[in-house]
Each structure stands twice: as structure tokens, then as C-alpha cells.
């Protein structure tokens, strides 16, 4: 039931792992593993999980697309002011 609700949330709007954890009232690490499982499950459907990568607000550096959690520091400017990556489910 939880993963179905997670899928429905991500179909409606882009959300970060942290925001999902707050909405569902569960730990962030559990959300991250469930999102990975959901991503694998979506491969057999007409939907796909899109990850909008984290970005440094100070220098604009964009992190890797496959990282779902927020990095601690920017490798370019060492800043910690970073946008969370956003997850969204789109039709193929």
C-alpha cells in the first residue's frame, strides 16, 4: 500500500526524498530504499522515474542524475547551500 501511495505522490508533483519522508512520517533511509524499489518496478510499466539532480545554489554545479539524496558539500566551491534532488514519475 505504501509504495502505491508513493507512486501516486510522485505522479502528481516532483518531490525530494526529504519531503516524501516528512509527508509519510517515515525515516529518510526507508524512503530512499523504497524509491529504488519503485524505480525497478516501474521498468515493467508505461512510467519511468525521473531524477532532477541536486544543484549548488552558490555556484550552480549540478550533481550526478542517479543520486537521490542531497550531497553534503559542493565539490567545486565547498558550499553547503544545495537544492535537494527532485523525483518525479513521467509516462514514457
Order of alpha helices (4+ residues) and beta strands (2+ residues): alpha-alpha-alpha-beta-beta-beta-beta
